[in-house]
């Protein structure tokens, strides 16, 4: 079974970006970014906006383990 976990905290830390700054960059509410980061909710539109703002592929926002 696949396990999928967000890597957003790691990516933001590497780039020196806060969730609030990412919210400004994407137009995604900070609360939605927090929910994504806690792996409680993933809106497709938000995930693509975050990936685009960070210049990464959607897959890079997640750590995928298992079979």
Secondary structure, 3 states (H helix, E strand, C coil): CCEEEECHHHHHHHHCCCHHHHHHHHCCCHHHHHHHHCCCCCCHHHHHHHHHHHCCCHHHHEEEECC
